[in-house]
Amino acid sequence: MITNTINLNLADTYMGLPKLENDSFDLCIVDPPYGASSTKSWSYGNKEKLKGFGGEWKLTNEAWDLLSQNDSFTGTYFWLKELKRIIKPTGSIWIHSTYHNSGFVNVCCQLLGLEIINEVVWYKRNSFPNLSGRRLTASHETILWVHKGGEKNRKYTFNYEDSKAYFSSSDLLKEPGKQMRTVWDIPNNKTKEELMFGTHPTQKPLRVAERILTIAGVKGGKLLVPFAGSGTEMIAGLEYGMTVYGFEINPDFYELACKRLKHYLEKSTRLLY
Ligand SMILES: C[S@@+](CC[C@H](N)C(=O)[O-])C[C@H]1O[C@@H](n2cnc3c(N)ncnc32)[C@H](O)[C@@H]1O
């Protein structure tokens, strides 16, 4: 899918990233396969919903997410090395993870000299219950915010005043006018509009990407999304006023992302006229 502001490729990011130019993007949001899937076939339906939101609970059990630890480490190293080359010195990279891959991401950043600016904890108040009763209920993910300048060359964009002013009625921790903390209280539900063209098994709520853009977005700049999924981060980028570029390897998810992006474009055109 190609428009003036969108370039979404049905392609393998490992093949696509090496073709992108040095220092050519202002921001990157990476939501990679976590390697969190199990081969267990059970799933769990739950009628519990937050008011105003749609969607059922579903456990992740996806072929593309079944990575060996070795693949996870070498893959992470590969795309982080590429992103270090592609992102501008004034830009930054945000990487989603859970404990399955967060160690790899952290070690690879350190090996590559990508300075970690912050580690954000995305607290999911309404997280999926632990069915076995053998573990605590996993109710957070981590997001690393990194830049390539190292500690002597910190040029990355930080929209400090915007981050202070940020307010979301669903976040019980963030007060408007106070500095943004590293714990974000964002329920994992999606709105009906976010799910209107179908579901992706690990679709993020738009509100997570919107907050990242508030902090590090560049109006009129370029956003790169190496693992596009259903297109959440690309939609948030468009909404912020960036041009967006992404890769998605799965044709079904690619179609879903195209539908969502097209819908967004049509909606924003309608609002203009
Ligand atoms: C964690 S999901 C991203 C979900 C996305 N944040 C959303 O909200 O919809 C990761 C996506 O990466 C895709 N993927 C996995 N390996 C890939 C590769 N080598 N190249 C491009 N996409 C890939 C998967 O098909 C999956 O849709």
PDBQT file of the ligand as one rigid body, heavy atoms in Angstrom, charges set to zero:
ROOT
HETATM    1  C1  LIG A 301       3.777  -8.290  17.883  1.00  0.00    +0.000 C 
HETATM    2  S1  LIG A 301       3.048  -8.255  16.304  1.00  0.00    +0.000 S 
HETATM    3  C2  LIG A 301       2.790  -6.506  15.989  1.00  0.00    +0.000 C 
HETATM    4  C3  LIG A 301       1.417  -6.068  16.403  1.00  0.00    +0.000 C 
HETATM    5  C4  LIG A 301       1.156  -4.572  16.170  1.00  0.00    +0.000 C 
HETATM    6  N1  LIG A 301       1.827  -3.762  17.159  1.00  0.00    +0.000 N 
HETATM    7  C5  LIG A 301      -0.332  -4.271  16.211  1.00  0.00    +0.000 C 
HETATM    8  O1  LIG A 301      -0.771  -3.501  17.089  1.00  0.00    +0.000 OA
HETATM    9  O2  LIG A 301      -1.067  -4.830  15.417  1.00  0.00    +0.000 OA
HETATM   10  C6  LIG A 301       4.400  -8.655  15.288  1.00  0.00    +0.000 C 
HETATM   11  C7  LIG A 301       4.078  -8.741  13.810  1.00  0.00    +0.000 C 
HETATM   12  O3  LIG A 301       5.295  -8.968  13.111  1.00  0.00    +0.000 OA
HETATM   13  C8  LIG A 301       5.040  -9.788  12.005  1.00  0.00    +0.000 C 
HETATM   14  N2  LIG A 301       6.327 -10.377  11.612  1.00  0.00    +0.000 N 
HETATM   15  C9  LIG A 301       6.970 -11.418  12.202  1.00  0.00    +0.000 A 
HETATM   16  N3  LIG A 301       8.146 -11.641  11.589  1.00  0.00    +0.000 NA
HETATM   17  C10 LIG A 301       8.253 -10.706  10.599  1.00  0.00    +0.000 A 
HETATM   18  C11 LIG A 301       9.236 -10.399   9.622  1.00  0.00    +0.000 A 
HETATM   19  N4  LIG A 301      10.359 -11.113   9.540  1.00  0.00    +0.000 N 
HETATM   20  N5  LIG A 301       9.022  -9.362   8.784  1.00  0.00    +0.000 NA
HETATM   21  C12 LIG A 301       7.879  -8.619   8.859  1.00  0.00    +0.000 A 
HETATM   22  N6  LIG A 301       6.916  -8.864   9.754  1.00  0.00    +0.000 NA
HETATM   23  C13 LIG A 301       7.088  -9.890  10.620  1.00  0.00    +0.000 A 
HETATM   24  C14 LIG A 301       3.989 -10.794  12.491  1.00  0.00    +0.000 C 
HETATM   25  O4  LIG A 301       3.270 -11.325  11.408  1.00  0.00    +0.000 OA
HETATM   26  C15 LIG A 301       3.149  -9.905  13.415  1.00  0.00    +0.000 C 
HETATM   27  O5  LIG A 301       2.029  -9.391  12.730  1.00  0.00    +0.000 OA
ENDROOT
TORSDOF 0
